[in-house]
Amino acid sequence: MEDLLLLEQISKVYGDGDTSVKVLDDVSLQVKAGEFVAVVGPSGSGKSTFLSITGALLSPTSGRMMIGGKEIHKLSPKKMNQLRLEKIGFIFQSSNLIPYLTVQDQLLLIPELSGMHHTNAKKRAHNLLDRLGLMHRKNHYPESLSGGERQRVAIARAWMNNPDIILADEPTASLDSERGRAVVQMLADEVKLHQKAAIMVTHDKRMLDLCDRIVYIEDGILSEKKKK
């Protein structure tokens, strides 16, 4: 299996001289197609910075990151934006749906930004909503959805452009155990079915058995332990 995501000796330092703070310290990670990786660690351990760099939202101080064999931090800002839109899907803990857009329009906004033909985009949106059990909600607004439904919409939106990499930041934080597990199971199934790579930052240890690998981050240092 190919490495869809490769981080090599990534460090991130804020500030200069005696006031500098190293948030990430020589972090390296490989994620192959079909792998679902959990990242866990205490608050302030560097998880948010790690996810921001992995999502090409923040540049590292040193090290390199490759997506699909391409070193991304050498790209121009325009090409970087295009890469984020085409190659990376984001799922946030609060779903971050746009309140004045229907469920269907939440999904159609993504391909509109990337220039996908409307007919193809609508077909893909309906396919995703059907697979996630949301077709009957396609014309509803976020305020009328349950927490689990909003997160399923967020998952569908993240998959809309068929990205190689999915990044999920505490996707179960606002859900009860049953709904949270259903959301993570959907994510795991999609990764396996379509041979994508996914990283989920989480505090919820009840979800770790659904992941292929677990990495720990503390004081900016990443380590991996084998699952029992």
Secondary structure as UniProt FT lines:
FT   STRAND          3..14
FT   HELIX           17..19
FT   STRAND          21..32
FT   TURN            33..34
FT   STRAND          36..40
FT   TURN            43..44
FT   HELIX           47..54
FT   TURN            55..56
FT   STRAND          62..67
FT   TURN            68..69
FT   STRAND          70..71
FT   HELIX           72..74
FT   HELIX           77..87
FT   STRAND          88..91
FT   TURN            93..94
FT   TURN            99..100
FT   HELIX           103..114
FT   HELIX           118..131
FT   TURN            132..133
FT   HELIX           135..137
FT   TURN            138..139
FT   HELIX           142..144
FT   HELIX           147..159
FT   TURN            160..161
FT   STRAND          165..169
FT   TURN            171..174
FT   HELIX           177..194
FT   STRAND          197..201
FT   HELIX           205..210
FT   STRAND          213..218
FT   TURN            219..220
FT   STRAND          221..225
//
